[in-house]
């Protein structure tokens, strides 16, 4: 016959181990969930860093080389400087703003030019180009962030 005291100890120890297993399983689930969250955060951070790098690269006035001389690819609007001095994509942006019924947002210009405006990473370079055109005197940027032609 089995000793009832030993059976009781075995049962008690089994209950302790079951409880420990439950706590460890819960901890493991929490660790895995946090690791998954960190992986998502890392991907978001990488994507944002790439977008920032693209925005900075597109916002920097990049001098080009013409005949060995450094020139701005987006020249300042001055007498004698024609729109044809602008790169073709900037000429198209100017045409869209000119044809609009009034001041436009970057999103509206992007829609007309076929840019996927639902993706911020594709809209921000468009906004950068509009700002560059405004900074160089080709467009006017209104306080509300819309753009219009210069008179």
FENQUIWO-V796562 format. One line per field, one symbol per residue. phi: phi as a letter, one per 20 degrees, with the letter a starting at -180 (. if undefined). psi: psi as a letter, one per 40 degrees, with the letter a starting at -180 (. if undefined). burial: # if it has 9 or more other ideal C-beta (glycine too) atoms within 8 Angstrom, else .. A space follows every 10 residues. Layout:
phi->???
psi->???
burial->???
//
This chain:
phi->.ffgffffff fffgffffff gfffffffff ffffffffff gfffffffff ffffffffef fefddclnef cffdfffbgn eegffefgff fffgffffff fagceggffg ffenefffdg feefffffff fffffenecd degenedbfe e
psi->iihddddddd dddddddddd dddddddddd dddddddddd dddddddddd dddddddddh hhhihhfeih ihdgiihihe hideeiiddd ddddddddei daiiiddddd ddefigeehd dddddddddd dddddeedih hideeiiiii .
burial->......#... .......... .......... .......... ......#..# #..##..#.. .......... #####..... .....#...# ####.##..# ...#.#.### #.#.#.#... ########## ####.#.##. ##...###.. .
//
